[in-house]
Amino acid sequence: MTQLATIPSTKNFALPAEELTYSGSVSCPGCGAALAMRYALKALGNKTIVVIPACCWSIIAGPFPYSSLKVPIYHTAFETAASLSSGIRAALDVQGDTETTVLAWAGDGGTFDIGFQALSGAVERNDDFIYTCYDNEAYMNTGIQRSSATPWMAWTTTTPVEHPKDEPKKDMVAIMAAHRIPYTATATLAYPEDFIAKFKKAKSIRGAKFIHVLSPCPPGWKAEASDSIRLTRLAVQSKVFPLYEIENGERYTITVWPKKFVPVEEYLKLQGRFRHLTAENIQAIQERVDREWEKLVKKAEGNESADA
């Protein structure tokens, strides 16, 4: 298995120079969502309109007339990021503007749960915009409540240690792929070359695009702010969050193959939200991660066999 040819090597990679986010936002120290937006706008450029529903980023962006972004922002209701993005895209098309990228930017609560209806409808229509879920695995902005993106056995304020979440995390990437949209991908902060390449690729494709970004939240994950990049690297190395893309709902490509794999315990132990786990719990998580990884590898290998 080889890496995707369009992903530049780390050795020669440099972030695009243009800065489209201002310094001094109100994001928490170590906020993954703030850095993810910086990466995304570096990839997409200044001809971008950002749609933000109720989420952490609706605070980070700042109240009108202030903004932490150098591109237009539309704030919208919790459930309407995708539908508003569809409307903006339609308005731009009427004006003959095919250059401006519409970027919906929502958390997991507004994507996996509250905004799912609008998102499903928009991608089923194959509306031409990029939908990004910066996934911090709970409703962090309103007090760390559980979402359907919260991992199995994780602590939140609504799934306390005595009653941790006993359902697995919803597989949102598979759900988007089932809509047969042109492009679906995962990305995260420790691999900026992969992140930038995927956003640039999404920009070049007409139709609906969905990018799932793992985005650490130090307060919600009960982790050190200085560990955010380390956590995303361990998520990939432990196979908890593989980096891959899906084209047209069926062609799977693993874009980053870790040079070494680490046990899931290395990832879990840095997060206080998993501190209550037993050895049996950790083993169960390891077994589930291994099964899901093998399924992903078989899908990617199936593409190679078809091309041979």
C-alpha positions, 0 to 999 in steps of 0.5 A: 500500500502506498500513499496518495501521489498527490500528497507532498512529502513532509521533507519538502512541504511548506504551508502556504504563506497567506494568512487569512486568520487574525491572531488573538482570537478567543479560542482556548489554548491548544484549540484544534479547531482554531488551527484547523481553520487556519490550515483550511483557509491557507488551502482555499485562499481569500475567495472563500465564504465561511458558513458557521452555525452555533458552535465553538467557532461562532464564538472564536470568530467574534461578534459583529462587527469584529471577526477573526477571519479575513474572509466573509462569514455568515453566522447561522442557526445550529441546524442550518450550516448545509442549507445556508451553504446551498443557498449561498452557492446558488446565489453565487452561481446566479451571479456567474461567480464560479471562483468563490468557494463556499465552506461550511464549518461546523462542530460534531454536534451541528453535523452528526446530530442537529445539522444532519438533516440539512447536511444529508439533503444538501449532499444528496442534491450534490450541492457544490460546497465543502462541508467540514466537521471539526470534530472535538467529540462532544458539545464543547461550547455548551458544557461538554455534553455527549454527542453521537461523535463521542467515543465509547466509554468517554466521560462527558458531563452527561455521561459521567464516570459512573455512566460513561457513553455506552454507544460507539461513535457514529461513522459519519464518513461512511454515512457521507460516502453512502450518499455517493458524493464526489469526495469524502476525506479525513484530516487532522492537525499533525499532518498538515501536508495531508490536510492542505492537499485534501482541501485543495483537492476538494476545492478543485472538485465540483459537487458536494465535499465532506471533510472530517477533521479530528480536532482536540479540545483540551478542556473537554478531553481533559488534556494538556493544551501542549499535547494537541498536536501529539494527540492527533498524531497518536490518533493516526498512529494508533489507527483510532483516526486513519487518514484516507479519502473516498471518491464517488462513495466507493474508491478508498485510498489511505493517504497516510500510512504511519511508519509505526503503529502504537497501542490505543492506550498511548492515545487514551492515557493522555486524556482525562476523559478516559482515565476511568477505563479498565484494562478490559475496556482498553482491550475492547477498544483496541480490538474494535480499532483493529477490526475497523482498520482491517476493513479499511485496508481491504477497501483500499486494497480492493481499489488496487486490485481493480486497477491492476 
